Amino acid sequence: MVNQILNLFKGRIGRLYFLAGNASLNITLLAGEKLLGEAAYLILFILALPLAFSLVIKRLHDINRSGWYSASLVFLFFLEIMSFPTKFIVSIISLFLLFWPGTPGENKYG
C-alpha cells in the first residue's frame, strides 16, 4: 500500500485506463454531490485531486512528456471557474490526452 502511494505519480497509463479513471472519478463526485450534498462533494473533490493529477501525469508520461506539464492544468483549472475560453482549452487538452497514442515500447518514463 505504501509503495503504491509513493508511486502515485510514476509510470505510464494508456488511453483506456485514463478514460476509465476519469469516468470513475467524475461519477463518484457527481454521486457524492447528489446523494450527500455540496459539503460531501467538496470533501470528495479535495480527496480526488491527487488521483486526478496522477492520471494526467501518468498519461503525459505515456506520450513521453514530463508530468510538470500538468502544472499548467492547475493554472487553467483555477481560471476555468472564471471564463469560457479556459473551459475550451481544458477540454481540448483533455481530448488530446484521451486520443493521442502513447509512445510504443519503452520511453524515459517507463
C-alpha positions in Angstrom: 0.0 0.0 0.0 2.7 2.5 0.9 4.6 1.6 -2.3 1.5 2.4 -4.3 1.1 5.7 -2.7 4.8 6.6 -3.2 4.5 5.6 -6.9 1.2 7.5 -7.4 2.9 9.8 -9.9 5.4 7.4 -11.6 4.9 5.2 -14.6 2.5 5.3 -17.6 -1.1 4.5 -18.3 -2.8 4.1 -21.7 -5.9 5.9 -23.1 -8.4 3.3 -21.9 -7.2 3.4 -18.3 -7.1 7.2 -18.4 -10.7 7.3 -19.7 -11.9 4.7 -17.1 -10.1 6.6 -14.3 -11.6 9.9 -15.2 -15.1 8.5 -15.6 -14.8 6.8 -12.2 -13.7 10.0 -10.5 -16.5 12.1 -12.2 -19.2 9.5 -11.4 -18.0 9.4 -7.8 -18.0 13.2 -7.5 -21.5 13.5 -9.1 -23.0 10.8 -7.0 -21.4 12.3 -3.8 -22.9 15.7 -4.6 -26.4 14.3 -5.5 -26.6 11.9 -2.6 -24.7 13.6 0.2 -24.8 17.3 -0.7 -22.3 20.0 -1.5 -20.2 19.6 1.6 -19.5 16.0 0.8 -18.8 17.0 -2.8 -16.1 19.4 -1.6 -14.5 16.8 0.6 -14.6 14.2 -2.2 -13.2 16.7 -4.6 -10.2 17.5 -2.4 -9.6 13.8 -1.9 -9.9 13.1 -5.6 -7.4 15.8 -6.7 -4.2 13.7 -6.2 -5.8 10.8 -8.1 -6.9 13.1 -10.9 -3.4 14.6 -11.2 -1.9 11.1 -11.0 -4.0 10.1 -14.1 -2.9 13.2 -16.0 0.8 12.8 -15.1 0.9 9.1 -16.0 -0.9 9.8 -19.3 1.7 12.6 -20.0 4.4 10.0 -19.3 2.8 7.6 -21.8 3.1 10.2 -24.5 6.7 10.9 -23.4 6.1 14.3 -21.8 7.0 15.5 -18.4 4.4 15.4 -15.6 5.3 19.0 -14.9 3.1 20.0 -17.9 0.2 19.2 -15.5 1.1 22.3 -13.6 -0.3 24.4 -16.5 -3.6 22.4 -16.0 -3.7 23.6 -12.4 -3.4 27.2 -13.5 -6.1 26.6 -16.2 -8.3 24.8 -13.7 -8.5 27.9 -11.5 -9.0 30.1 -14.5 -11.8 27.8 -15.7 -14.0 29.0 -12.9 -14.0 32.5 -14.3 -14.2 32.2 -18.1 -15.4 30.2 -21.1 -12.2 30.3 -23.1 -10.3 28.4 -20.4 -13.0 25.7 -20.3 -12.5 25.3 -24.0 -8.7 25.0 -23.6 -9.1 22.4 -20.8 -11.5 20.4 -23.0 -9.0 20.4 -25.9 -6.2 19.3 -23.6 -8.4 16.5 -22.1 -9.3 15.3 -25.6 -5.6 15.4 -26.6 -4.7 13.3 -23.6 -7.5 10.9 -24.4 -6.9 10.4 -28.1 -3.1 10.9 -28.6 -1.5 7.5 -28.8 1.2 6.6 -26.3 4.8 6.0 -27.2 5.3 2.4 -28.4 7.7 0.4 -26.3 9.8 1.9 -23.6 10.3 5.7 -23.1 12.1 7.6 -20.4 9.2 7.3 -18.1 8.8 3.5 -18.2 
